[in-house]
Amino acid sequence: MTLKHLNGIKVLEFTQTVMGPTAGLILAELGADVIKVEPAPNGDKTRRLGGFGAGFFSGLNRNKRGLAVDLKSPEGRKVVHKLVADTDVILENFAPGTMERLGCGFEELSHINPRLIYLALKGYLAGPYENRPALDEVVQFQSGLAWMTGPPGQPLRAGASVIDIMGAMFGVIGIQAAIQERENSGKGQRVSSSLFESAVFLMGTHMAGMAATGSDARPMPARGRAWAIYDVFQTKDDEELFIGVTSDQQWERFVTEFDLTDLRNDPRLSTNPKRVEEREWLLPAVRKNLQRHNRKEIEFKAETCKISWARVGQPGDLFDDPHLLATGGLLDVFVSRFGEEAGQTVGLPNLPLEFGKARNRPSLKRQPPTVGEHNEEILLAVGYKQDDIDELYSKNVLANNTTIKK
């Protein structure tokens, strides 16, 4: 179902890689009209990333319209300024000062449209670091997240661009607050969200724990345990399952279902704090029992006794996940290497939200745009004539897939 919560909100998105496109994706999925503005002649450089970044463009730019324009030319800036007059939100995640040099900073654009809300997605908020270049991985190390993730002495970045995505989510929250404020004041404002401060926010509970206990934080693989059974276990058929037993009631059900009579009757294990103290011998005993069962047997028993469990999965498993397939959790998105016609349609994760009694999920309205796919549609709607548009093509101010330099 097409969500309409942000119907009527018009967004111009000047972004690349992950953080900015994620903010645009969220707004588009919630019903906003998002125009992805790419630089002419070759479009967003994210289209040409390889390795880890090869899926960034296809994965984060669905449900948007595409405009490719040269902002370094006076005619290109004029195109954008004309669009800004009827725009609600600007998104940008370029290096500090870039949009200002292109004549598209907040001060200039807000003179054109005082109701404009301008989201700057940056590495750092205001302060001594604000002009530093930053990346998701950089701030994971800087904030302590990488130190907390890896084993002692081996800091390790998380296995996804978690800070880029989190920074985008905070940015969207800021936009929503600014829209509400605009209802009262009639004026827009600049909003900023950042990578570093988002990563720092994740460290808040560790910092609070240090203050509460007087002890230093420990990396997650070496952390003090809150629960005795909260680990990965090997099965008889050499697979792995994570099992968490997080209450005394769950413990009773767990030892009963898995026929752990000796453990159930042991007074040393009667409460979770006691079980944590006995982990040194308790965990090997549980491991030995679970290794007598194959994966399907353990899954059945874990479901029966209502404890938390999960198979240790990989990203490729999600394409066929029965829960996602049954609930609209995957959208059929066209994925191509450079935004060209050659590619394939695959299920990619939907926005993790549902609305109303019908539990409606966002839907796919548009595939990721090719370079400049909607140039004419967008410019004709704001008063350009076809002859004007053709002249902009002739001057290389506009670009699309037929004019792009291969």
N, C-alpha and C positions, 0 to 999 in steps of 0.2 A: 504494500500500500504506500502511495506517495504521501509523505508527511508534510503538513502545511503549517507547522508551528512558526516558522520564520518567513512565511509567504509575504511578499512585498518588500523584504529586506534585500537591497542590492549591494553586492560586494565586488570590489576590484582586488584581485589577488596578484601581488608582485612577489613571487616566492620561488624557492628552489629547494631541492633535496627533500628533507622530511618535516621539519618543524612547521614551516609556513604552509606547505601543502596539506598537512594534517589538519590545521586550523580551518583551512578552506573546505576540506572534505567534510568536517563535522557540520559546518554551517550549511553546506549544500545538502547534506543528508537530512537536515532538519527543515528544508524547504526554501532556503535563501537562493537567490539567483546569483551564482558565483561565476565571474568572468576571470579566467586564468589568463593573465597578461604575460606573454613571453617576448623576449627580445628578438627582433628581426635581425638577420635573415634566418638563423638556424634554430631558433626556439630555445627553450629551457635546456641548459647543459645537462640537467639531470637525465634527460632522455638518452644520453650517450655514456652514462656510467656503466662500468662492468663490475664483475665480482659481486661483492656483498650488496652493491647499490643497483644492480641490474633491474630489480623489480620496483624501485622507488617510484618512478613516474606512473607506471600502470597501476600500482597499488594504491596511490594516494590522490589521483586526479579524476576519478569518475564523477559524474553528476555535475560537471562544470562545462561552461562554454569556453572556447578558446579564441584569443585575439593575439596576433603577433605583430608588434609595432616597434619601430626604432626610436627609443626615447632619447637618443643622443641627437636627434634631428629636431629642429623647431616644429616641423609639421607633425612629428610623432608626439611631441609634448602637447601640441594643440589638440590632438585627438584625445589624449588622456584627460586633459583639462576639461574638454567638453563632456566627457563621460562622468567626471567627478561631480559636475553640477547636479547630477541626479543620483548620486551614489550615497549609500548609508555608511558603508564600512570599507576602509582600506586595510589590506593585510600586506606586510612586507617583512622579510627576514634577511635582508642584505647587510653587508658590513656597515658599521656606523659611518654616516656621512654620505653613503652612496645615493640614497634617494634624494637627498638635498642637492647633491651635485647635478642630478638629472632634472631638477626643477619639480620634484614630486615629493618634497618633504611636507611635514604636517603644517608648518607655518604658511607655506605657499598655497597648499590645497585647501586649508581651512578658510583662507580669504575668498576662495571661489565658492565654498560651501560651508558656512559656519556650523551646520548640523552634522558635519562629517565626524565619524568616529574612526580613529587611526590607530591600528594595532601594530606596534613595532615589536617583533619577536627577535630578541637579541641574545648574545652570549651572557651579558651581565646587565643588571639594573644600574642605576646611577651610583657612582662611587669611583674609587681609584682604579678598578679593573675595567670600567665601562667601554674603553676603546680597544681592549684586547680582542684578538680573534679567538673564537671558541668553537668547539665541536662537542657533540654528545660525549664522545669518549674522553675528551680532555677534562670535562667537568666531573665525569664519573671518578676519575683519579683525584682531581683537586678536592672534591667534597668528602672523600672517604668512602664513597659507595664501592669503588673497585676494591679497596682494602677490606671492606666488610664482606664482599662477595667471594673472593678467593680464599684458599687455605692460608694459614699464617705464612708470611714471607712471599706469597705469590698473588699479589693483587690481580684481579680479573674483572674486565668489563662485563656487564650483563649481556645476555645473548640476544638482545634486540635493542632498538634505538629508544629505550624507555624514557630518557630525559627529553629528547626531541618531542616525543608524543605527549609527555606530561606537560612540558612547557606550552605546547599548543593548546592543551585542554585548559590550563590556567588562563591562557590568552582569550579563549572563547568565553570563559566565565567572566573575565574582565569586560569583554564586549557586551555581554548581556547586562551587566551592571550599568555600563555606560549608556546603553539604549534606554534603560529605565530612568536613569538620571536625565537623559535628554527629554523624556516625557514631561519632566518637571521644569527644566530650565530652558528648553528649546535650543540648547547648544550641544555640540559634539565636544570631543576631547581626545587627547592622545592617551593611549593605554599601552603599557609595555609589559611583556612577560619575558622571562629569561631562562637560559639553561642552568647557569650556576645556582641561582636561588631556588630553582625547582629541585635540583639534586640535593641542595642543603636541606630543603623541606623534608626530604626522605630520611635525613639523618636525625630529625627531631626526636623520635622515640629513643634512639640510641643515646642521644645527649641527655634526655630526661632520665633514662635508666642509669647513666653514669652519676647524675646528680642524686638520684634516689638511693643508690647502693654504695656510692663512694668508690666503686670499682671501675676500671677502664673497660671500654667496649672491646669485645673480642670478635674476630671474623666469624661469619655465620657458620662455616664448617667446624669451628672450635668453640662455639658459643656455649654458655651454660644453658642447659635444657629446661624448658618449662614443663615438658611432659616426658614421661619415661619412654613411651613407644611413639616415636615420631621420626621415622627413618625409611630408607630404601632397603627392601628385603629381596633376596634371591629366591626364585621358585625352583621346583624340581626340574622343570623343562628349560632352565637357564634363561628365564626372563626376569625382569625387575618390576617390583611394585612398591610404591610409596604407601605406607600405612601410618595413620595418626590416630591414637587413642587419647582423647583429650578430656575425659571426665571419668569419675569413679563408676558412673552408670555404664559408660561405654566399656570400661575395663571388665565389668561383670559380664556383659554380653559377649565380649571378645573371648575371654578365657573359657566361657561356657561353650560357645560355638566351635572353638578350635580344640575343645577337649583338653584344656590345660588345667586339669584337676589339681595338681600339686601347687601350681601358681595361684589358683583361686583360693586355696585354703591356707596359703602362707601368710601369717600375720604381718610379716615384714613388708607386704605389698598391699596392705589394706587401704591406703590412700595414695593419691598421686605424689605428694611430697616424699612419702616413704619410698615409692617406686623409683623416683628420680635418684634417690640416694643409693639404690640397689642396682642401678643400670649396668654396672661393670659385669655382673654375672647374669642379670635378668635378660639383657639384650641377646647374648649368645644363646640362652635357652629358648627364647622366642624364635630366633633365626633357625635354630635346629628343627623346631617344630614346623615352621613354614616351608622349609626346604623339602619336607615330605610330600608337599602338595604341588600340583601343577598350577599354572596361572589361572585357568578357568575355575578351578576348585576354590582357590583363595578369593577370587572375585565374587563368586557365589556366596561364600561364607561371610565376606565383608559386607556385602549387600544385606544379607540376612540379619546380621547383628547390628546394622546401621552405624558403622564407623566410617571415618573418612579414608578413602583410598583412591589411588589412581595408578594406572599403568604408566611407566616411564616412557612417554611418547616423544615423537619427533615431529617437526613441522609438516612433513609429508603425510603424516597420519591424518591430518585435519581435513584433507580433501574428501575423505570418506567417512568422517566422523558421523555416526548415526544421529546424535543429538543435533548437530549443526544442520545436517541435511533435513531433519524433520521440522525444524523451527525457523527456517529462513535465516539461519546463521551465516550462510554463504551466499554471495551474490555472483552471478555469472558475468565476470568482467573480462573484457578483451585485453589480452596481454601481448604486447609486441616489443621488440628490442628497442626501436627508435621511434615508435609512434606511427609506423608505416602500416600498410595494409596487411602484410604478412604477419601472422601471429596465431594465437589460439584463445579460445574462451575457457576460462577456468573459474572455479569457485574461490572467491577471496572473502575474508572476514567482513561481515556487516558491522555497522556501528553497534556497540553493545548496549542498546537501549530498547525498551518497548514501552508503548503508551496505551492507556485506556483499558477498559474491560476486555476489549478484543486483543489486547497485548500486541498492538501493531508495531511492526519493525520498519525501519527505512527500506526503501526500494531503489532499484536501479532505474534512473530516468535517462541518463546519458552515459555512453562509454567514454573513457578518457579521450579528450580531443586530440586530433592531429594538429600539427602546427598551423595556427591561423584558421582553423576549420570554420569558425563563425564570424570571421571578419565582416563580411557584408551584412549579415543579419544584425550584428551589434551596431554598426555604423549607420545603416539605413534607419534604424530605430531612433537615432538621435539627430536626424536631419541631414546626414550626408546624402548626396546624389550619387548615382552609380558612376557618373563621369568623374566626380571627385575621388571616389574610391579607386577607379582605374588609374588616375594620375598618381595617387599615393603608391600604388603597385609599381608604376613606371619609375618612380624615384627611389624605390626600395625602402620606402617608409613602412609599408606593410609586406608581410610574407605569408605564404601558406605552403602546403606540401608540394605544389607545382612549381614554386619559385625557390624553394629551399636549396641551398648548396649541398650537394651530396658529398 
